[in-house]
Amino acid sequence: MSLKEIPDRIFVSLGRRGFDPVNPKQCSKCGNPTHLKLLEKIEHADVTHEEGRKQTIDYKIQCLHCGHIFFVRLQHVFQKQEDSEKRVTTVVNILDENKNDLGWLGNF
């Protein structure tokens, strides 16, 4: 269990202008990208649907600079392909300390 499980870059859509890379490993309050501590990794039960499945993992993180606690949620979407499955995308959201969804950060 480490912060290395969270991607270093995700991509945010800029509408018709393409995508912009963003670092999801930074404090949602002060923006500090270096002094972070992973407190807990929470794996939720997979959700199966007709085209595949969705795997959700929450990472509880504390900023050692300002003390703020927040969550980074990764939702891996897998699609069935004949005899196997393939990861199609991963949606990254940011949550506050009470697990209220503060919004979509991007995909990778």
C-alpha positions as CSV (number, residue, x, y, z in Angstrom):
1,M,0.0,0.0,0.0
2,S,1.6,3.2,-1.2
3,L,0.9,6.4,-3.0
4,K,2.7,4.8,-6.0
5,E,-0.6,3.1,-6.8
6,I,-2.2,6.4,-7.7
7,P,-1.1,7.6,-11.2
8,D,1.3,10.5,-11.5
9,R,-0.7,12.1,-14.3
10,I,-4.3,12.1,-15.3
11,F,-5.9,13.9,-18.2
12,V,-8.7,16.5,-17.9
13,S,-10.7,17.2,-21.0
14,L,-10.5,20.8,-22.3
15,G,-13.5,20.4,-24.6
16,R,-12.5,20.9,-28.2
17,R,-8.9,21.8,-27.3
18,G,-7.7,18.3,-26.2
19,F,-6.6,17.2,-22.8
20,D,-4.4,18.7,-20.1
21,P,-2.3,16.6,-17.7
22,V,-2.9,17.1,-13.9
23,N,-1.2,15.6,-10.9
24,P,-3.8,13.9,-8.7
25,K,-1.2,13.5,-5.9
26,Q,-1.5,16.9,-4.3
27,C,-3.4,18.3,-1.4
28,S,-6.9,19.5,-2.3
29,K,-6.6,22.3,0.2
30,C,-3.1,23.8,-0.1
31,G,-1.9,22.2,-3.3
32,N,1.2,20.7,-1.8
33,P,2.4,17.8,-4.0
34,T,5.2,16.4,-1.8
35,H,4.4,16.0,1.9
36,L,1.6,13.5,1.6
37,K,0.9,10.4,3.8
38,L,-1.3,7.5,2.7
39,L,-3.4,6.6,5.8
40,E,-5.7,3.9,4.4
41,K,-6.6,2.0,1.2
42,I,-10.3,1.0,0.9
43,E,-11.3,-1.5,-1.7
44,H,-15.1,-1.6,-2.5
45,A,-16.9,-4.6,-3.9
46,D,-16.9,-4.8,-7.7
47,V,-20.0,-3.7,-9.5
48,T,-20.9,-6.0,-12.5
49,H,-22.9,-4.8,-15.4
50,E,-23.8,-6.2,-18.8
51,E,-20.7,-4.9,-20.6
52,G,-18.1,-5.6,-17.8
53,R,-17.4,-4.5,-14.3
54,K,-16.3,-1.5,-12.3
55,Q,-13.7,-1.6,-9.5
56,T,-13.6,1.2,-6.9
57,I,-10.7,2.0,-4.6
58,D,-10.5,5.0,-2.2
59,Y,-7.1,6.2,-0.9
60,K,-7.3,8.2,2.4
61,I,-4.5,10.8,2.3
62,Q,-3.2,13.3,4.8
63,C,-1.2,16.4,3.9
64,L,1.6,16.7,6.3
65,H,2.0,20.4,5.4
66,C,-1.5,21.7,6.4
67,G,-3.0,18.6,8.1
68,H,-5.9,18.3,5.7
69,I,-7.4,14.8,5.1
70,F,-8.9,13.9,1.8
71,F,-9.6,10.9,-0.5
72,V,-8.6,10.1,-4.0
73,R,-11.1,7.7,-5.6
74,L,-10.1,5.5,-8.6
75,Q,-12.9,3.8,-10.5
76,H,-11.4,1.2,-12.9
77,V,-13.8,0.3,-15.7
78,F,-13.3,-3.1,-17.4
79,Q,-15.0,-4.3,-20.5
80,K,-15.6,-7.9,-21.5
81,Q,-13.9,-9.0,-24.7
82,E,-14.7,-12.6,-25.7
83,D,-12.7,-14.7,-23.2
84,S,-11.0,-11.9,-21.3
85,E,-11.5,-8.4,-20.1
86,K,-9.7,-5.1,-20.7
87,R,-9.4,-1.9,-18.6
88,V,-11.1,0.8,-20.7
89,T,-10.5,3.8,-18.5
90,T,-10.0,4.9,-14.9
91,V,-12.1,7.8,-13.5
92,V,-10.4,9.8,-10.8
93,N,-12.5,11.8,-8.2
94,I,-11.5,13.8,-5.2
95,L,-13.5,13.4,-1.9
96,D,-13.4,15.4,1.3
97,E,-12.8,13.9,4.8
98,N,-16.5,12.9,5.1
99,K,-16.4,11.2,1.7
100,N,-18.5,13.9,0.0
101,D,-17.6,13.9,-3.7
102,L,-15.9,17.2,-4.6
103,G,-15.7,16.4,-8.3
104,W,-14.1,14.6,-11.1
105,L,-10.4,15.3,-11.6
106,G,-9.9,13.4,-14.8
107,N,-9.1,10.0,-16.4
108,F,-6.1,7.9,-17.2
